[in-house]
Amino acid sequence: MKSFFYIFILVIISLIGFISLNNWLSGNIEPIKLTSTDFIESVEKDFKTDRYKGLTIIISGYVTSIDNLSLVLDNKVFCKLLKKNINVKVGDNINVRGKYLGYDTLFDEFTFENCSIINQ
């Protein structure tokens, strides 16, 4: 009877671990939501650890520049888009979901990839 109990506990722990790993790998974990100014302040305050690197973040801000497949929010947050969006204009306040890559010292920008514009 004791061995059945231990096997049952082992199966439950394995199942919880598998579900957590699957959610993490598939990106089903709720992304962090920040304004561009809050994000910049947070990263600059704790610049050495770069705690957001590699995480999916929903960031909101004003569009200051638009290129073919990229845009810049508040002159500091560079977002490489997955597809071209023609419905966005300079000055629009938008929400962008993307993966944070890190700080680009050459362009003095915080870089995101795989970005998509979500409900405005």
BALOBA-1460 file (C-alpha; in Angstrom, 3 decimals):
// residues 120
<rec num="1" residu="m" x="0.000" y="0.000" z="0.000"/>
<rec num="2" residu="k" x="2.860" y="2.371" z="0.812"/>
<rec num="3" residu="s" x="4.479" y="1.788" z="-2.580"/>
<rec num="4" residu="f" x="1.184" y="2.615" z="-4.338"/>
<rec num="5" residu="f" x="1.032" y="5.915" z="-2.425"/>
<rec num="6" residu="y" x="4.614" y="6.827" z="-3.416"/>
<rec num="7" residu="i" x="3.963" y="5.956" z="-7.051"/>
<rec num="8" residu="f" x="0.774" y="8.033" z="-7.015"/>
<rec num="9" residu="i" x="2.638" y="11.045" z="-5.563"/>
<rec num="10" residu="l" x="5.429" y="10.620" z="-8.150"/>
<rec num="11" residu="v" x="2.896" y="10.540" z="-11.005"/>
<rec num="12" residu="i" x="1.150" y="13.696" z="-9.706"/>
<rec num="13" residu="i" x="4.442" y="15.596" z="-9.362"/>
<rec num="14" residu="s" x="5.535" y="14.479" z="-12.841"/>
<rec num="15" residu="l" x="2.215" y="15.560" z="-14.336"/>
<rec num="16" residu="i" x="2.411" y="19.008" z="-12.716"/>
<rec num="17" residu="g" x="5.983" y="19.402" z="-13.959"/>
<rec num="18" residu="f" x="5.031" y="18.355" z="-17.491"/>
<rec num="19" residu="i" x="2.098" y="20.795" z="-17.638"/>
<rec num="20" residu="s" x="4.281" y="23.651" z="-16.338"/>
<rec num="21" residu="l" x="7.041" y="22.870" z="-18.845"/>
<rec num="22" residu="n" x="4.526" y="22.656" z="-21.684"/>
<rec num="23" residu="n" x="3.034" y="26.060" z="-20.792"/>
<rec num="24" residu="w" x="6.482" y="27.606" z="-20.565"/>
<rec num="25" residu="l" x="7.624" y="26.198" z="-23.918"/>
<rec num="26" residu="s" x="4.432" y="27.128" z="-25.745"/>
<rec num="27" residu="g" x="4.406" y="30.654" z="-24.346"/>
<rec num="28" residu="n" x="1.059" y="30.294" z="-22.577"/>
<rec num="29" residu="i" x="2.357" y="32.120" z="-19.541"/>
<rec num="30" residu="e" x="0.740" y="35.537" z="-19.117"/>
<rec num="31" residu="p" x="3.138" y="38.221" z="-20.426"/>
<rec num="32" residu="i" x="4.264" y="41.159" z="-18.325"/>
<rec num="33" residu="k" x="2.372" y="44.406" z="-19.074"/>
<rec num="34" residu="l" x="4.234" y="47.732" z="-18.809"/>
<rec num="35" residu="t" x="4.253" y="51.196" z="-20.310"/>
<rec num="36" residu="s" x="7.408" y="52.038" z="-22.207"/>
<rec num="37" residu="t" x="8.451" y="54.620" z="-19.608"/>
<rec num="38" residu="d" x="7.931" y="52.170" z="-16.710"/>
<rec num="39" residu="f" x="9.882" y="49.508" z="-18.615"/>
<rec num="40" residu="i" x="12.783" y="51.860" z="-19.362"/>
<rec num="41" residu="e" x="12.944" y="53.098" z="-15.751"/>
<rec num="42" residu="s" x="12.860" y="49.535" z="-14.421"/>
<rec num="43" residu="v" x="15.627" y="48.310" z="-16.729"/>
<rec num="44" residu="e" x="17.833" y="51.356" z="-16.170"/>
<rec num="45" residu="k" x="17.431" y="51.022" z="-12.388"/>
<rec num="46" residu="d" x="18.590" y="47.389" z="-12.435"/>
<rec num="47" residu="f" x="20.682" y="47.409" z="-15.623"/>
<rec num="48" residu="k" x="23.169" y="44.685" z="-14.674"/>
<rec num="49" residu="t" x="20.674" y="41.859" z="-14.117"/>
<rec num="50" residu="d" x="18.525" y="42.565" z="-17.206"/>
<rec num="51" residu="r" x="15.683" y="40.590" z="-15.619"/>
<rec num="52" residu="y" x="13.322" y="41.005" z="-18.588"/>
<rec num="53" residu="k" x="15.710" y="39.562" z="-21.194"/>
<rec num="54" residu="g" x="14.072" y="36.733" z="-23.149"/>
<rec num="55" residu="l" x="10.613" y="37.370" z="-21.696"/>
<rec num="56" residu="t" x="7.449" y="38.196" z="-23.598"/>
<rec num="57" residu="i" x="6.210" y="41.652" z="-22.652"/>
<rec num="58" residu="i" x="3.218" y="43.732" z="-23.639"/>
<rec num="59" residu="i" x="4.498" y="47.267" z="-23.817"/>
<rec num="60" residu="s" x="2.468" y="50.389" z="-24.495"/>
<rec num="61" residu="g" x="3.651" y="53.733" z="-25.738"/>
<rec num="62" residu="y" x="3.486" y="56.398" z="-28.410"/>
<rec num="63" residu="v" x="4.810" y="55.574" z="-31.875"/>
<rec num="64" residu="t" x="7.667" y="57.925" z="-32.725"/>
<rec num="65" residu="s" x="8.978" y="56.189" z="-35.847"/>
<rec num="66" residu="i" x="7.718" y="53.619" z="-38.359"/>
<rec num="67" residu="d" x="9.749" y="51.652" z="-40.898"/>
<rec num="68" residu="n" x="8.838" y="48.771" z="-43.208"/>
<rec num="69" residu="l" x="8.810" y="46.023" z="-40.561"/>
<rec num="70" residu="s" x="9.671" y="47.923" z="-37.411"/>
<rec num="71" residu="l" x="8.558" y="50.770" z="-35.214"/>
<rec num="72" residu="v" x="9.916" y="52.769" z="-32.292"/>
<rec num="73" residu="l" x="7.957" y="53.639" z="-29.162"/>
<rec num="74" residu="d" x="8.832" y="56.800" z="-27.214"/>
<rec num="75" residu="n" x="12.195" y="57.153" z="-29.026"/>
<rec num="76" residu="k" x="13.722" y="54.294" z="-26.977"/>
<rec num="77" residu="v" x="11.892" y="50.991" z="-27.619"/>
<rec num="78" residu="f" x="12.620" y="49.343" z="-30.990"/>
<rec num="79" residu="c" x="10.118" y="46.691" z="-32.088"/>
<rec num="80" residu="k" x="10.777" y="44.356" z="-35.030"/>
<rec num="81" residu="l" x="7.328" y="43.393" z="-36.296"/>
<rec num="82" residu="l" x="6.219" y="39.982" z="-37.552"/>
<rec num="83" residu="k" x="4.171" y="41.577" z="-40.338"/>
<rec num="84" residu="k" x="3.715" y="45.025" z="-41.788"/>
<rec num="85" residu="n" x="0.979" y="47.047" z="-40.125"/>
<rec num="86" residu="i" x="-0.377" y="49.945" z="-42.148"/>
<rec num="87" residu="n" x="-3.007" y="50.986" z="-39.580"/>
<rec num="88" residu="v" x="-0.482" y="52.654" z="-37.280"/>
<rec num="89" residu="k" x="0.655" y="56.252" z="-37.570"/>
<rec num="90" residu="v" x="3.295" y="58.297" z="-35.784"/>
<rec num="91" residu="g" x="1.777" y="59.629" z="-32.571"/>
<rec num="92" residu="d" x="-0.604" y="56.694" z="-32.009"/>
<rec num="93" residu="n" x="-0.664" y="55.168" z="-28.542"/>
<rec num="94" residu="i" x="-0.449" y="51.390" z="-29.084"/>
<rec num="95" residu="n" x="0.175" y="48.097" z="-27.267"/>
<rec num="96" residu="v" x="2.874" y="45.826" z="-28.665"/>
<rec num="97" residu="r" x="3.577" y="42.247" z="-27.632"/>
<rec num="98" residu="g" x="7.127" y="41.040" z="-28.197"/>
<rec num="99" residu="k" x="10.157" y="39.230" z="-26.844"/>
<rec num="100" residu="y" x="12.724" y="41.493" z="-25.187"/>
<rec num="101" residu="l" x="16.236" y="40.906" z="-26.556"/>
<rec num="102" residu="g" x="18.176" y="43.465" z="-24.585"/>
<rec num="103" residu="y" x="19.681" y="46.919" z="-24.827"/>
<rec num="104" residu="d" x="21.364" y="47.971" z="-28.070"/>
<rec num="105" residu="t" x="24.244" y="50.279" z="-27.119"/>
<rec num="106" residu="l" x="24.915" y="51.280" z="-30.726"/>
<rec num="107" residu="f" x="21.432" y="52.720" z="-31.286"/>
<rec num="108" residu="d" x="20.699" y="53.481" z="-27.616"/>
<rec num="109" residu="e" x="17.433" y="51.498" z="-27.782"/>
<rec num="110" residu="f" x="15.724" y="48.607" z="-26.027"/>
<rec num="111" residu="t" x="15.158" y="45.902" z="-28.644"/>
<rec num="112" residu="f" x="12.146" y="43.607" z="-29.038"/>
<rec num="113" residu="e" x="11.608" y="40.915" z="-31.684"/>
<rec num="114" residu="n" x="8.590" y="38.954" z="-32.943"/>
<rec num="115" residu="c" x="6.378" y="41.922" z="-32.164"/>
<rec num="116" residu="s" x="2.723" y="42.194" z="-32.991"/>
<rec num="117" residu="i" x="0.339" y="45.032" z="-32.364"/>
<rec num="118" residu="i" x="-2.526" y="43.981" z="-30.128"/>
<rec num="119" residu="n" x="-5.907" y="45.590" z="-29.485"/>
<rec num="120" residu="q" x="-5.489" y="49.327" z="-29.293"/>
